[in-house]
């Protein structure tokens, strides 16, 4: 009996010792990277305990890493396209130019990198969205050119650019295909005006050559204010094929309408001597505005293309 009790006691102690060994917890280092902040797994706030440069309150760097663990990659950086990345670290590629692109002015100087029209005025080049931009406040009467065949090859017509201004009403781009030289004589005119209206929204005004001047203006006004001092990507589209006018702000359709009269007479007006005017304020000599990536197309841009150019942000359009 004594022997059995001794054996039982020994077995019980062994079982108890085994339970203690099984329930021991391996000690975890709460600050593996040694940055002074415990990991989230250890109850701290360090969102990456394997990188000593990442911890709450760290200085944010423009990359794809959340250095200060606040869940925001772009709070201190420009983010033109509004996605999850700061523009300086945005993986979005440049936008492939539409095949109807006729003239493209990046704003580094007055050159058209598509090899097209030369403008007869000079604007100051200052930092913009995609590299440098034009500052039109230093021009005497905006930018203009005469005899612009590259911009008169189609009844459909589009313009898009980045814009920063606080003024209005103002003309952004005026395409005068013919004034008094249309088939109907002096009382007829063909033009397209892409402008800022009274309320600070975009405005597209057209008058077809087949219609009496000033009696058939087709006017489309946008809904979004663009003269608030911020950079906005803006576009105006005249689609002769569908008979529609479209305005876009920051990659989104802002207004659309079907024209009452045919959108014709904008193409190939013989001996056109009227200029294409760019950037002037009504009753003023110049426009206090910055324009970047100003581009003219001899076709109707699609909504997808306008959204792509806006989303490209600082990458802009892919160079030829």
N, C-alpha and C positions, 0 to 999 in steps of 0.2 A: 504494500500500500504506500509506503513512504517513497519507494522508488517511482511509482506511478505519479504521485503528486509532484515530485521533483521534475519529472519529465514534462508534465503539464505546465508547470510554472515556467520552465525554460522555453517551451514552445510559445506560450502567450507573450513573453517578453520579446521574442524574435519577431512575432507578428506586429507588435506595437512599434518596434524599431523600424521595421519595413514600411509601415504606414507613414512614419515621420519622413523617411527618406523620399517616399513617393510624392509627398505633398510639398516638398521644398521648391520654391520658385527661383528660376535663374535670374540673377540681377541684370537689369537692362540699363545701359548708359543713356540717360535722357538727353545728352548733348554730344552726339557723335562727332559733329564737325567742329566743336569747340568754339562756337561763335557767341556763347553766353546765353543762348536761348534754347529751352527744352523743345523737343520735337512734339508734334501733335499727338503721336502715339503715346508719349509719356505724359500727356496732359498739358503740354506747353502750346506755343503758337508758331513755332518754326515750321513753315510749310515744306521745307526741304532740308532735312538735317544731315544731308551728305554734301552740302555746298555752304561753305562758311560765308559766302557773299550774299546769301539769301536768309533774311530774318526780318521780323517786324521792325519797321522804321528804317530799313536800309535805303540807300539812295537808288531810285529807279533808273535803270539804264535802258536806252532805246534798243530793245531786242525782243525776243519772243519769250522772255523769262520774267516772272513776277517777283522781282527782287525783294519788295517790301511786304509780300504775303497779304496784300489787301484784295486780291482777286481781280485787279484791274491792271491791264498792261499798258494803257494809253493815257492815264489821267494827266500826265505832265507833258504830253506831246501832241502835235498836230495830227488830226485824224480826219482828213478831208472826206474820205468815202464812208466814214461811219461804221466800219467793220470792227473786228476784235483786235486789230493791230494798229500800232502807230505807223504813220506813213513812212518813217525812216526805217522801219523793219517789216514793211508790208510785203507778203509773198505774192501779192497780185501782180501779174505780168502787165506789160504795156498793152494798149489796145491796138489791134490791127486796123489801119485806116480803111475806111470804106472806099470801094473802087470809084465812086463818083467824086472823090476829093479833087478839087480844082486848084485851090490855093491854101497854103498852110503857113502861118506866121508864128513861130514858137515864142517870139518876143525878145530873143537875145539881141536882135538888131531889126532892121526893116526888111530883111530878106525873106522871100518866099521859098522855103526849102523844097517845094514841089516844082520849082523852076518857072513859076508863073509870073503874075503881075507885080510890077514895082510900084510902090506907093510914093507919091510926090511930096510927102511931108515926113518929118522926123519926130519920133516920140522918145522920151527918155526911158532907158531900160533900167528897171529896178527889180529886186527879188519878187517873184510871184509864186504860183503853185508848182509849175513844172519849170524849174530853173528861173529865168528872168521873165518879166512881163513888161508891157508898155504902160508908161504913165502918161496919159493923154492930157493932163492938166497943164503941160508945158507946150502943147501945140497951139498954134494961132487959130486954126479953123478945122481941127480934126485931121484925119488922114484921108486921102482921096487918090483916085487914079482916073484917067480918061481912056476910052476905047478898051474895054475889058472883055475881049472875046472869050476868054476862058470861063468867064462867069455868065456868058450869054448863050450857052450852047444847049439849054434845055428850059422848057417851061416849068419843070419842077426845080426847086431851089431850096437849099438849106444852109444854115449858118450855126456854128456852135463855138463856144469859148468859155473861159473862166472870167468872171466879172467881179470887181470890187468897187463899190461906189456908195455914196450917200445922197446923190442928187437925182433929180427927175422933175418934170418929164425931160427926156433926152433921147436923141437918136443914137442907136448903137451901130446900125448898119443900114444904109439906104442904097438900094440897087435901082438906079434909074435907067431902065432899058431904052425908053424913048420918051422924050417930052416934046410934043409938037411935031414929031417926025413919024408918028404912027400912020398907018394906012388911011385913017380918017382925017388926018390933018392936024391943025393947031389946037383944036378943042379936045384932042384925045391924048392920053398918056398911059404909059405902062411902067409901073414901079412896084417895088416891095420894100417896106420899111419894117425893120426889127428894132423896137424901141422900148423905153421905160415910160409907162403912162403916168397919169396924174396921181394915182394911188400908190406908186412905187412898184407896181407889178409889170410884168412883161406885156408887150403889145405887138401884134403882127397886123400890118395894114397893107393891103394890096389893091391895085387898080389895073385891070386887064386892058390890053391895047384895043380890044374890040368894044370897050365900053366908054361912054362919054366921061371926060375928066371931071372928077369931083362929084359925079352923080352916082357912082357905083362902088365907092370905097367898101371893101370887105375888111372889117375890123374884128380881131379876136383879142380879148384881154385875159390875162392870166389871173390866178387866185393868190399866188404866193408873193410876198414882198421881197424884192431882191436888192433894194437900195438901203440896206441896214448896216452897211460897212463891213459885212463879212464876205468872204469869197464864196461865190455860187457858180456852179456850172449851169449855163443857160443855152438853150437851143430853140431855133425857130424853123419850121418846116412847111414849105408850100408843096403839096402833092397834087400836081395837075392831073395825074391819072385817076385818082379817086375824088378829086375836087375838094380836098380837105385842107384845113390849116391846123397846125399843131404847135403847142408851146411846151417846153420841158424845163423843169428846174431841179437841179441836183439829181439827175438821172430818172426822174419820175414825170409822167405826163401831167402837166399843170392845167391845160385847157385844150379843147379841140372843138372844131365846128366845120360844118359843110358849107362851102361857099355858095352863094346864090347865083353868081355869074360864073361863066367858064373861066378857069385860070389859064389864060392863053396870052400870047403876044410878048412873052418875056425872053424869047430866044432869037438870037441872030438878027437884031435890028440893023439894017444897013447904015453905014456911016454914022453910027452912034457917037455923039460927042458929049453926052452927059456923063458925069462921073459916078463912080461908086464912092459914096461918102461913108466914112467910118468914124464914129465917136465925136458928135458935137451936140451941144445943148441948145434947144430952141431959143432964139434971140440972144445967144451968147456966142463968143468966138471959140470956146473950147469946152471940153467936158472933164470935170474933175473925177476921173475914174482910172482904174487899172484894168487892162485886158491882157489875158494870157492865152496862148494856143489858139488865136483867132483863126477859124477855118471856114472856107466856103466850099459848098458841094453843088454840083450840077445834077442833083437827084434828090429824092425824098428819103431822108434818113429814117430807119426803123427805130422803134422804141427800144429794142434790144441793143442796137448799136449805141444809142445815146447813153443807155445805162452802163454799157461796157466802158465807154470813155470816162464817165464820171467815176466808176468804181476803180479805174486804173490809178486815180489820185496823182501823186507826184511822178509816177512812172510815165504818165501821158500816153500819147500815141507812139507806136513803134516807128522809128525813123526809117526812111526808104533806103 
